[in-house]
């Protein structure tokens, strides 16, 4: 199995609590990826972000307002002494603003021996469970976070998704997570950054638990996660290794080939938390499989998971949970392994799950790599496009009508990889933005209506433009690979790392859900029949 380790620090039992040692040096060693079951150091983590989207909160592409915890040096200076009292060596942050300066906070964290795991998404820019996409906007958001943090040696890794597939009916979204893992790992390699792990944080959903874990760790290394984070809240109050489900989870992951740890834990349904599970998580039953965990969460909010209460810039007030966690952690001392003697035992990836009623994400092919150049070339090749005066609020009706009338017009933007189970595929333009995708569909539909002189009208919503008759240069090669929207583009994107993300007070750009027909061929035929009737009443040629 795989594991992280400090590049030059020798770890042994006595160095389990490493913060004080690392603080003396004023920096931390970068983490490297090795092969074995554990991170051969143990995570003593705390989720650290106010108004974070953790604890089962899944983004639906709404407001993109958040507070970047790594951009507030005053807050970091206030909170780090409390984190070190908990012997914290890892914090998890859920959304950072890549346009802001993080150097002061990251330096203070490094001096305290604290690493950072950052989610790549933000509240308004993430892979949506029910209408998944992996497009230019998300790619630029994710790569810009990588650009902003990669130079800090105390960045432990990135989460490419958090609880994206959380029920059997939205497992198709996991294909977009796997594509994001592929492309972010590829981007890090392309930019020649140091090796930084890319992982996933999952909800504890019994129906898809095993399939999801296998899926994100199957195929080849380029599309597989580097670590697995478990958001698990099954140990509540007075529980046990057996009754909490911890024993079963440990058995399930005993042969997993990447490091596993709890990305969130700490059930509070029984009131004040005593953290009995800490002794088990870091004890002999689990420490050979799981590399510790991250307690949810530092700040007290309306959900009552806080370790401290903070009012503005005032001194934090410790909650009872803080003292209980501190006491529980002080009692554990799992055995670590020396870096130089860390020998691989299991490098085998999992077998990819088969498609069935509980699993709807093909391992191959995956959604295409976002490529702004391809989308721009496609846009230039069209002769019928949506008018700029049309509101994005009206896009959904147009998509529904066109795709309902002629599914071939939407084949190039198809985001349902199992629409044809015998031949899984995604449209070559499935990663373009919603305007570009709608333009493709409009042009395809209008082109098929050659006998209709008003084909490029759509009740005044569309108009003609002068198309580039003969694409040249890179556009020629890209469009040839796209092959009318159903081909596979192998050229790598030349963009990425833009600042299209968010600000702490910004709002997400309008997101439009392109129909992905994630409900099978029978229901698709019913949908088309319905759309042909209802859509005709809304949009007439």
C-alpha positions in Angstrom: 0.0 0.0 0.0 1.0 3.6 -0.4 2.0 6.0 2.3 3.3 9.5 2.9 6.3 10.2 4.9 8.4 13.1 5.9 11.2 13.3 3.3 14.0 13.4 5.8 12.6 13.1 9.3 13.0 9.7 11.0 9.8 8.7 12.7 9.5 6.4 15.6 7.1 6.0 18.5 8.7 8.8 20.5 8.2 11.2 17.6 4.5 10.7 17.3 4.0 14.2 18.7 6.3 16.0 16.3 5.1 19.6 16.6 7.7 20.8 19.1 10.6 19.2 17.3 9.6 20.7 13.9 8.9 24.1 15.5 12.5 24.3 16.6 13.7 24.0 13.0 11.3 26.7 11.8 10.1 24.6 8.9 8.7 21.3 8.0 10.0 18.7 5.5 7.8 18.2 2.4 5.8 15.0 2.3 6.7 12.3 -0.2 4.6 9.4 -1.4 5.8 5.9 -0.7 4.2 2.5 -1.1 2.6 0.9 2.0 -0.5 0.9 4.1 0.0 4.0 6.1 1.2 7.6 6.0 3.9 6.2 8.3 3.3 9.3 10.4 -0.1 9.6 12.1 -2.4 12.5 11.4 -3.7 14.4 14.4 -5.8 16.8 12.5 -8.5 19.4 13.0 -10.9 20.9 10.4 -10.1 24.6 10.4 -12.5 26.9 8.6 -15.5 28.9 9.6 -18.7 28.3 7.7 -17.1 25.3 6.1 -19.0 22.9 3.9 -18.1 19.8 5.9 -20.0 17.4 8.0 -22.1 16.2 5.2 -22.7 19.6 3.6 -22.4 19.2 -0.2 -22.2 22.1 -2.6 -25.0 22.6 -5.1 -23.2 25.3 -7.0 -24.9 28.1 -5.1 -23.3 31.0 -3.3 -19.5 31.2 -3.5 -19.1 33.3 -0.4 -16.6 32.0 2.2 -13.8 33.1 4.4 -10.3 31.9 3.5 -8.7 30.7 6.8 -5.2 30.8 5.4 -5.3 34.4 4.3 -6.0 35.8 7.8 -2.7 36.1 9.5 -4.2 37.6 12.6 -6.6 34.7 13.1 -3.8 32.2 12.4 -1.6 33.8 15.1 -4.6 33.7 17.5 -5.5 30.0 16.8 -2.2 28.2 16.3 -1.3 28.1 20.0 -4.7 26.3 20.6 -4.1 23.9 17.8 -0.6 23.0 19.2 -2.2 22.4 22.6 -4.2 19.6 20.8 -0.9 18.4 19.4 -2.2 19.1 15.9 0.0 18.2 13.0 -2.5 18.6 10.1 -5.4 21.0 9.5 -8.0 20.6 6.8 -9.3 23.7 5.0 -12.3 23.5 2.7 -11.9 26.5 0.4 -9.1 29.0 -0.2 -9.0 32.1 -2.3 -6.0 31.6 -4.7 -5.8 35.3 -5.4 -4.9 36.1 -1.8 -1.5 35.9 0.0 -1.2 32.8 2.3 2.5 33.2 3.1 2.2 34.5 6.7 -0.3 31.8 7.8 1.6 29.0 6.0 4.9 30.1 7.6 3.3 30.2 11.1 1.8 26.8 10.6 5.1 25.4 9.4 6.9 26.8 12.4 4.3 25.0 14.5 4.9 21.7 12.7 1.4 21.8 11.1 0.7 20.5 7.5 -2.3 21.5 5.4 -4.7 19.4 3.4 -6.8 21.7 1.2 -10.0 21.0 -0.8 -9.7 22.3 -4.3 -13.3 23.3 -4.7 -15.3 26.2 -3.2 -18.9 26.4 -2.1 -20.0 27.6 -5.5 -17.5 25.8 -7.7 -17.4 22.1 -7.2 -18.5 18.8 -8.8 -22.2 18.7 -8.2 -23.6 15.4 -7.1 -26.9 15.6 -9.1 -25.7 17.5 -12.2 -22.0 16.7 -12.4 -19.5 18.5 -14.7 -15.8 18.7 -15.1 -15.3 21.8 -17.2 -13.0 24.8 -17.9 -14.3 26.8 -15.0 -13.7 24.0 -12.5 -10.4 23.1 -14.0 -9.2 26.7 -13.7 -10.5 26.8 -10.1 -8.7 23.6 -9.1 -5.4 24.4 -10.8 -5.3 27.9 -9.4 -5.5 26.5 -5.9 -2.6 24.1 -6.8 -0.6 27.1 -8.1 -1.3 29.1 -4.9 -0.3 26.4 -2.5 2.3 24.2 -4.2 5.3 26.1 -3.1 4.6 25.6 0.6 6.4 22.5 1.8 3.8 22.0 4.5 1.0 21.3 2.0 0.3 17.7 2.5 -2.2 17.2 -0.4 -5.4 18.2 -2.0 -9.0 16.8 -2.0 -10.4 16.7 -5.5 -13.9 16.1 -4.1 -15.9 15.9 -0.9 -18.9 13.5 -0.6 -19.7 14.0 -4.3 -21.4 10.6 -4.7 -23.5 10.1 -1.6 -26.3 7.8 -2.8 -26.7 5.0 -5.4 -28.6 7.4 -7.7 -25.7 9.8 -8.1 -22.7 7.5 -8.5 -22.2 8.7 -12.1 -20.7 11.8 -10.6 -17.7 9.8 -9.5 -16.5 9.6 -13.1 -16.0 13.4 -12.9 -14.1 13.2 -9.7 -11.8 10.5 -11.2 -11.3 12.8 -14.2 -10.4 15.7 -11.9 -7.9 13.5 -10.1 -6.4 12.5 -13.4 -6.1 16.1 -14.6 -4.8 17.7 -11.4 -2.2 15.0 -11.1 -1.3 15.6 -14.7 -1.2 19.4 -14.2 1.2 19.0 -11.2 3.5 16.8 -13.3 3.2 19.2 -16.3 4.2 22.2 -14.2 7.1 20.2 -12.7 5.9 20.9 -9.2 7.0 18.7 -6.3 4.9 15.6 -6.0 1.8 16.4 -4.0 -0.9 13.9 -3.3 -4.5 14.2 -4.7 -7.2 12.4 -2.8 -10.9 12.2 -2.1 -13.0 12.6 1.0 -16.0 10.3 1.1 -19.3 10.1 3.1 -20.0 6.8 4.9 -22.7 5.4 2.6 -23.2 1.7 3.0 -24.8 1.0 -0.4 -21.8 2.3 -2.4 -19.0 2.3 0.2 -16.9 -0.5 -1.3 -17.6 0.4 -5.0 -16.6 4.0 -4.5 -13.4 3.1 -2.7 -12.5 0.6 -5.4 -13.4 2.9 -8.3 -11.2 5.8 -7.2 -8.3 3.4 -6.7 -8.7 1.3 -9.9 -7.4 1.5 -13.5 -3.9 3.0 -13.5 -2.0 5.3 -11.3 -2.6 8.4 -13.5 -6.4 8.3 -12.7 -6.2 6.9 -9.2 -6.3 8.8 -5.9 -3.1 9.1 -3.8 -5.0 8.9 -0.5 -8.5 8.2 0.8 -10.2 10.3 3.4 -13.2 9.0 5.3 -15.8 11.4 6.7 -17.2 9.1 9.4 -19.5 9.8 12.3 -20.6 6.3 13.4 -19.0 6.3 16.8 -21.4 8.2 19.0 -21.1 8.5 22.7 -20.4 5.2 24.5 -19.7 2.9 21.6 -17.2 0.2 20.8 -14.8 -0.9 18.0 -17.4 -3.5 16.9 -20.7 -1.7 17.3 -19.5 1.6 15.8 -18.7 -0.1 12.5 -15.0 0.8 12.9 -14.0 -2.9 12.9 -15.9 -3.5 9.6 -14.3 -0.4 8.0 -10.8 -1.5 9.2 -11.3 -5.0 7.6 -12.6 -3.4 4.4 -9.5 -1.2 4.0 -6.9 -3.7 5.2 -5.7 -4.3 1.7 -6.3 -0.8 0.2 -3.3 0.3 -1.8 -3.3 4.0 -0.8 -3.2 5.6 2.7 -6.5 5.9 4.4 -7.4 8.2 7.3 -10.5 9.9 8.8 -11.0 13.2 6.9 -13.7 14.1 9.4 -14.8 12.4 12.6 -16.4 13.2 15.9 -20.1 12.4 16.3 -22.0 14.9 18.6 -25.5 13.4 18.7 -25.0 12.4 22.3 -24.0 15.9 23.5 -20.5 16.8 24.7 -18.0 14.6 23.0 -15.6 12.4 25.1 -13.7 11.2 22.0 -13.6 7.5 23.2 -12.9 6.6 19.6 -9.4 8.3 19.7 -7.9 5.4 21.7 -9.2 2.9 19.2 -8.3 4.9 16.0 -4.7 5.2 17.2 -4.6 1.9 18.9 -3.4 -1.6 17.8 -6.7 -2.6 16.1 -6.8 0.3 13.6 -3.3 1.9 13.4 -2.1 -0.7 10.9 -4.8 0.4 8.4 -5.8 4.0 9.2 -3.3 6.8 9.6 -5.2 8.8 12.2 -7.8 11.4 11.5 -9.1 15.0 11.4 -11.6 16.1 14.1 -14.5 18.2 12.9 -14.2 21.0 13.8 -12.2 23.9 15.4 -14.9 26.7 15.3 -18.1 26.5 17.3 -21.1 27.2 15.0 -24.8 26.4 14.9 -24.1 22.7 14.4 -22.3 22.5 17.8 -19.2 20.7 16.6 -16.8 23.4 17.8 -13.7 22.9 19.9 -13.4 26.6 20.7 -15.8 29.5 20.5 -14.5 32.7 18.8 -16.3 36.0 18.8 -14.6 38.3 16.2 -11.0 38.7 17.0 -11.3 37.9 20.7 -9.3 35.2 22.5 -10.9 31.8 21.8 -12.9 30.2 24.6 -12.3 26.5 25.0 -15.4 24.3 24.7 -15.7 21.1 26.8 -14.9 19.1 23.6 -11.5 20.8 23.5 -10.4 19.5 26.8 -11.8 16.0 26.2 -10.0 15.7 22.9 -6.8 17.0 24.4 -7.0 14.4 27.1 -7.9 11.6 24.7 -4.9 12.4 22.4 -2.5 12.6 25.3 -3.2 8.9 26.1 -2.3 7.5 22.7 1.1 6.7 21.2 0.9 4.6 18.1 4.1 3.1 16.7 5.4 4.8 13.5 8.1 3.5 11.1 11.5 4.8 10.2 11.5 6.4 6.8 14.5 4.4 5.5 13.1 1.1 6.6 9.7 1.6 5.1 9.2 -1.3 2.7 6.3 -1.6 0.3 4.0 -4.6 0.7 1.0 -3.9 -1.5 1.0 -1.8 -4.6 -1.9 -3.5 -6.4 -4.8 -1.2 -7.4 -8.3 -2.4 -6.9 -10.5 -4.1 -9.5 -12.9 -1.6 -11.0 -16.6 -2.1 -10.0 -19.0 -3.4 -12.5 -21.9 -1.3 -13.6 -25.1 -2.2 -11.8 -28.1 -0.8 -10.0 -25.8 0.7 -7.3 -23.0 1.8 -9.5 -23.2 3.9 -12.7 -19.7 5.3 -13.3 -17.6 3.7 -16.0 -13.9 3.5 -15.2 -13.2 4.1 -18.9 -13.6 6.3 -20.7 -13.6 9.2 -18.3 -15.0 12.7 -19.0 -12.6 14.6 -21.3 -9.8 16.8 -20.2 -11.0 20.5 -20.1 -9.4 22.2 -23.0 -10.3 25.9 -23.5 -8.5 25.9 -26.9 -10.7 23.2 -28.2 -13.9 24.9 -27.0 -12.7 28.2 -28.6 -12.0 26.5 -31.9 -15.4 24.8 -31.9 -17.1 28.1 -31.2 -15.4 29.7 -34.2 -16.5 26.8 -36.5 -20.2 27.4 -35.8 -22.6 29.3 -38.0 -25.6 29.4 -35.7 -25.2 30.5 -32.0 -27.3 31.8 -29.1 -27.7 35.6 -28.9 -25.8 37.3 -26.2 -29.0 38.9 -25.0 -30.5 35.6 -24.0 -30.4 35.0 -20.2 -28.6 32.0 -18.9 -31.8 31.3 -17.0 -33.4 30.4 -20.3 -30.6 28.0 -21.3 -32.2 25.0 -19.6 -35.4 25.2 -21.7 -33.3 25.5 -24.9 -31.2 22.4 -24.0 -34.3 20.5 -23.1 -36.0 21.3 -26.4 -33.1 20.6 -28.6 -31.9 17.4 -26.9 -35.5 16.2 -26.7 -36.1 16.8 -30.4 -32.8 15.4 -31.6 -30.5 13.5 -29.2 -27.8 13.4 -31.9 -27.5 17.2 -31.7 -26.5 16.8 -28.1 -24.1 13.8 -28.5 -21.1 16.0 -28.6 -22.0 17.5 -25.1 -23.2 14.3 -23.5 -22.2 14.0 -19.9 -23.8 10.6 -19.1 -21.0 8.1 -19.7 -23.5 5.1 -19.5 -26.3 6.4 -21.7 -25.2 3.5 -23.9 -24.0 0.9 -21.4 -22.5 -1.2 -24.2 -20.3 1.6 -25.3 -19.7 4.2 -22.6 -18.7 7.6 -23.9 -18.7 11.3 -23.2 -19.1 14.1 -25.7 -15.8 15.8 -26.8 -17.3 19.1 -25.8 -18.8 18.0 -22.5 -16.2 20.0 -20.6 -16.9 23.4 -22.4 -18.9 26.1 -20.6 -22.7 26.1 -20.9 -22.8 28.8 -23.6 -20.4 27.0 -25.8 -22.3 23.7 -25.3 -25.6 25.4 -26.1 -24.1 26.9 -29.2 -22.9 23.5 -30.3 -26.3 21.9 -29.8 -28.1 24.8 -31.6 -25.7 24.7 -34.5 -26.1 20.9 -34.8 -29.8 21.0 -34.7 -30.1 23.9 -37.1 -27.7 22.2 -39.6 -30.0 19.1 -39.6 -32.9 21.3 -40.6 -31.6 22.2 -44.0 -35.0 22.5 -45.6 -36.1 25.1 -43.0 -34.9 28.6 -43.8 -35.7 29.7 -40.2 -33.7 26.9 -38.6 -31.3 29.3 -36.9 -33.9 31.4 -35.1 -35.4 29.6 -32.1 -38.1 32.3 -31.6 -35.4 35.0 -31.8 -33.0 33.4 -29.4 -30.3 32.5 -32.0 -28.7 34.1 -34.9 -26.2 33.4 -37.7 -22.5 34.2 -37.5 -19.6 33.9 -40.0 -18.0 30.5 -39.3 -14.3 29.8 -39.9 -14.6 27.7 -43.0 -11.2 26.0 -42.8 -9.7 25.8 -39.4 -5.9 26.1 -39.4 -3.1 25.5 -37.0 -3.9 23.9 -33.7 -7.6 24.3 -34.3 -7.5 22.0 -37.3 -5.9 19.2 -35.3 -8.2 19.7 -32.3 -11.4 19.7 -34.3 -10.3 16.6 -36.3 -9.7 14.8 -33.0 -13.1 15.9 -31.7 -14.7 14.3 -34.8 -18.1 16.1 -34.8 -18.2 15.9 -31.0 -17.9 12.1 -30.6 -14.2 11.7 -30.9 -11.4 11.7 -28.3 -9.1 14.7 -28.0 -5.6 13.7 -26.9 -4.0 17.1 -27.1 -3.2 18.5 -23.6 -4.7 21.9 -22.6 -2.5 24.9 -22.7 -4.5 26.8 -20.1 -5.0 26.3 -16.4 -4.2 28.0 -13.2 -6.4 31.0 -14.0 -7.9 33.2 -11.3 -11.5 32.3 -12.2 -12.1 31.1 -8.7 -13.6 33.0 -6.0 -13.1 35.7 -3.5 -14.1 35.6 0.1 -17.1 37.8 -0.8 -17.5 36.9 -4.4 -20.4 35.1 -6.1 -20.1 32.2 -8.5 -20.7 32.8 -12.1 -23.9 31.4 -13.5 -23.9 27.6 -13.8 -26.3 25.9 -16.1 -27.0 22.2 -15.9 -26.8 20.5 -19.3 -29.3 17.6 -19.4 -27.2 14.5 -18.8 -30.0 11.9 -18.8 -28.6 9.9 -15.8 -31.7 7.7 -15.7 -31.2 5.0 -18.4 -32.4 4.5 -22.0 -36.0 3.7 -21.2 -36.5 6.9 -19.3 -34.6 8.8 -21.9 -37.1 7.8 -24.5 -39.9 8.9 -22.3 -38.1 12.2 -21.7 -37.6 12.8 -25.4 -41.3 12.1 -26.1 -42.3 14.5 -23.3 -39.8 17.1 -24.4 -41.0 16.9 -28.0 -44.5 17.8 -26.8 -43.8 20.3 -24.0 -40.8 21.9 -25.6 -42.6 22.6 -28.8 -45.0 24.8 -26.8 -42.1 26.9 -25.5 -39.7 27.2 -28.5 -40.8 27.1 -32.0 -38.7 27.4 -35.1 
